[in-house]
Amino acid sequence: MSHATTTTSRLSRPEERVLDAIDEQALVADLVALIRVPSVTGSDAESELVHWHARQLSRVGFDVDTWKIDLDELARHPDHPGTEAPRVEGHGTVGVLGPAGVPELVLQGHVDVVPTGDLDNWPDRDPWSGAITGDAVHGRGACDMKAGVAVNLAVARALATSGVALERPFAVHAVVSEEDGGLGAFATMLRGHRGAAAVITEPTSGDLVVANAGALTFELRVHGRATHGSSRLAGHSALDAFLPIHAALLELERERNAHPDPLFRANPLPYPVSIGTVRAGDWASSVPDLLVASGRLGVLLDEPPALARAALERAVADAGAADPWLRDHPVEVVWHGGQFGSGRIAADHPLVHEVAASIHATQQRDVALSAAPYGSDLRLYADLGGIPTLHYGPGDVRLAHGPGERVDIAETIRVARSLALLAARRCGAHV
């Protein structure tokens, strides 16, 4: 386990003013309001929240750039990150406070969320309630990542209303489409927005996430031979043909997780190979002649996505070569949907120490460094944008994407205070 350890430092008067300007009630109210907008990836509500960001930032004096994303133009770009949800539009918003120049710090958050699943699994069958129970706010996106988005706005307001001036600019980025590939972050980088450093306020359970694995969506098309179910032996079930392929994927997963990076700590499976959907057949009494399975392949830290794809294709081909049916009916592998590469920041990068120091000063604790097993916008900011980037935000990712998603209010406020101090220090807050 790796830790970033600092000593306590005294706060300057401008830093104290920024922290005093954090409006905790407004932070919680923003979070509730954000949850109540059902901004599922690909929906019009994504753009609604991007424009809401623009209004909030403009009201406190930010210079705001809001634009419509040219989906067709981005689709032709060789580095297009892929998408999974149908989409007819997308917008981006960037707000900058302070003098001209490249922002010294960017806080970034995505406004989109995944679908709700079975409503019967949600309290009161309402995933969009934003209900406050005890010290937690509940609802789809509460921790992934509308609490982080609310934190970014709270920091922005504190800097703008505290009465301090900034020597160097500060920026907030609100993006769409993170959940299905990162199109919003991709568009923001191609728009030319940059920063000296960035923090993405994804849920990190108090850690600093300095690296994250990638995730590549794939589709397998397995062919069989149809016949009547009563004469099954006269055909060949595509489901039966898939079984050795599935076994090969499990073996590939075992091999790829044999020696994980120490940053993954106790995570037993940082690079999963999982099948998410399986469709086969069109009639109960017919032997299915086609099975289509879609899944995701975990990309190792620092592994080029092309090598990850080649590893899965090789595993499928080897399994097919060993099977009499599949030798003559090879499985088709198609890469579509989100294509997340891995990303990281050096553990000794100054940004890591600065965030750790801000956490120590506001929370009186040291912080652990870790890696996340999921893809995120980090790799687009770090690789395409050349921006040193890490994750630090409120929430437990194990609660994300499921019913009963929630985030702790006290933790959200603590994160806001730490990042407000980071922003004040990096951007040179002064009276």
Buried (B, 14 or more C-beta within 10 A) or exposed (E): EEEBEBEEEEBBEBBBBBBEBBBBEBBBEBBBBBBBBBBBBBBEBBBBBBEBBBEBBBEBBBBBBBBEBEBEEBEEEEEBBBBBBEBEEBBBBBBBBBEEEBBBBBBBBBBBBBBBEEEEEBBEEBBBBBBBEEEBBBBBBBBBBBBBBBBBBBBBBBBBBBEBBBEBBBBBBBBBBBBBBBBBBBBBBBBEBBBBBBBBBBBBBBBBBBBBBBBBBBBBBBBBBBBEBEEEEEBBBBBBBBEBBBEBBEBBBEEBBEEBBEBBBEBEBBBBBEBEEBEBBEEEEBBBBBBBBBBBBBBBBEBEBEEBBEBBBEBBBEBBEEBEBBEEBBBEBEBEBBBBBBBBBEBEBEBBBBBBBBBBBBBEEEBBBBBBBBBBBBBBBBBBBEBBBBBBBBBBBEBBBBBEBBBBBEBBBBBBBBBBBBBBBBBBBEE
